[in-house]
Structures are given as C-alpha cells and as structure tokens.
Amino acid sequence: MDERAEKYSTDPGNLEERSAVRFPLSLPVHVIASDKLYQATTENISANGVLFKIDKTDEALAPGTEIDFLIQVAEGTTGEDETAAIHCLGRIVRAYEDGSSTHAAAVIDEYRFQTEQEDKKEE
C-alpha cells in the first residue's frame, strides 16, 4: 500500500479528500459486508458518504470492502407519523479505532430513499 493510500485508510483527520458538507446525525444503521450483519450508528452524513460508529464487538471493516447498508430515519423526521429508510450501496474508504470505538467511513455509490407509505403501496 502506498503512503497516501495508507494515510487515507487510517487517519480520521484526513479532510482534503472531502468535497461535501457533513451533517452530524446519529441514526441506527444495519450494515452488511461479506454476508455478515453489523450494527452501527451514523456519526455524520454527506451527499457522498457516511461515517459509522460500529459496535465494538464486531471486527473492523477494511478499506475497499463493499457494503450494503440501511439507514433508518426516525418517525416524524420526514413527516408526521411517517418513517423512512435509505438503502445504500457503497464501499469502505477508511477505518480506525478511537479508544473503545471502531469507526468506518464509506462512500455512497448508490442509494434509494423509501418511506413506509411507499412500502405499503408496493404490497
């Protein structure tokens, strides 16, 4: 691994690669990677990606790992008595440990926003 790639994969303070504003949001996330389910919480989200805090009991996700994840949006956030979810496909671009926490940043390659009402229409 070259020096730049190594820094990018391990340094949580690497800001020069970011091109979108990040919003601090703490939302539950289910991450699937290599047929394994991880429980996580978002720390921040941008138009291009997301930073997760992963349950410490899970192993770290390595940069380059392709992931499928579902971000759950709480009731009332998108509308009264409405819940939503964002289904995303992406890949891990960096991962690090911070004391007792494991973190992973992912680029969002594809996403689909779906409300509970849309789910009912499809049935």
C-alpha positions in Angstrom: 0.0 0.0 0.0 1.5 3.4 -0.9 1.9 6.1 1.7 -1.1 8.2 0.5 -3.4 5.2 0.5 -2.2 4.1 3.9 -2.8 7.6 5.4 -6.3 7.7 3.8 -7.3 4.4 5.2 -6.1 5.0 8.8 -6.2 8.8 9.5 -9.6 10.1 10.8 -8.5 13.7 10.2 -7.9 13.4 6.5 -10.1 16.2 5.3 -8.6 17.2 1.9 -10.5 14.4 0.1 -13.9 15.6 1.3 -15.9 17.7 -1.1 -19.4 17.8 0.5 -20.7 19.3 3.7 -21.2 16.8 6.5 -24.2 16.8 8.8 -23.9 15.4 12.3 -26.7 12.8 12.6 -27.0 9.9 14.9 -29.2 7.3 13.2 -29.3 3.5 13.5 -27.7 1.6 10.6 -27.6 -2.1 9.6 -24.5 -2.8 7.5 -24.0 -6.0 5.5 -20.5 -6.8 4.4 -19.2 -10.2 3.3 -22.5 -11.8 4.4 -22.1 -10.5 7.9 -24.5 -8.1 9.7 -23.0 -5.2 11.6 -25.0 -2.9 14.0 -23.8 0.7 13.7 -24.8 4.3 14.3 -24.1 7.2 11.9 -21.9 10.0 13.2 -22.2 12.2 10.2 -23.6 12.0 6.7 -22.9 13.9 3.5 -24.1 13.7 -0.1 -21.1 11.5 -0.9 -20.7 9.3 2.2 -21.2 8.4 5.8 -19.2 7.9 8.9 -20.3 4.9 11.1 -19.6 4.0 14.7 -19.7 0.2 14.7 -20.5 -2.0 17.7 -17.1 -2.7 19.3 -17.9 -6.4 19.5 -17.7 -6.5 15.7 -14.5 -6.7 13.7 -13.4 -3.7 11.9 -14.3 -3.3 8.2 -11.3 -2.9 6.0 -10.9 -0.2 3.3 -12.1 -1.5 0.0 -14.9 -3.7 1.5 -18.1 -3.4 -0.5 -21.1 -2.8 1.8 -24.9 -2.7 1.6 -26.5 -0.6 4.4 -29.8 0.6 5.6 -30.1 3.9 7.4 -33.2 4.2 9.5 -34.9 7.6 9.7 -37.0 8.1 12.9 -40.7 8.7 12.8 -41.6 12.4 12.4 -38.3 13.3 10.7 -39.7 13.2 7.1 -43.3 13.9 8.0 -45.9 13.4 10.7 -46.4 9.7 11.6 -44.0 8.6 8.8 -40.8 6.6 9.0 -38.3 6.2 6.2 -35.2 4.3 5.3 -32.3 5.0 3.0 -30.9 1.8 1.3 -27.3 2.4 0.2 -24.6 0.5 -1.7 -21.1 1.7 -1.1 -17.6 0.8 0.0 -15.4 1.5 3.0 -12.7 4.1 2.3 -11.2 4.3 5.8 -11.4 2.7 9.2 -9.9 3.4 12.6 -10.3 2.8 16.3 -10.7 5.5 18.8 -10.4 4.2 22.3 -13.3 1.8 22.8 -15.0 2.6 19.5 -14.5 1.3 15.9 -15.3 3.7 13.1 -15.7 3.2 9.3 -16.2 5.8 6.6 -18.0 4.8 3.4 -18.6 6.3 0.0 -22.2 6.0 -1.1 -22.2 4.7 -4.7 -26.0 4.2 -5.0 -28.9 5.0 -2.8 -32.7 4.7 -2.7 -34.9 6.7 -0.3 -38.1 4.9 0.7 -40.9 5.8 3.1 -43.1 3.3 4.9 -46.0 4.6 2.8 -44.2 3.6 -0.4 -43.5 0.1 1.1 -47.3 -0.3 1.6 -48.1 0.8 -2.0 -45.8 -2.0 -3.4 -47.7 -4.7 -1.5 
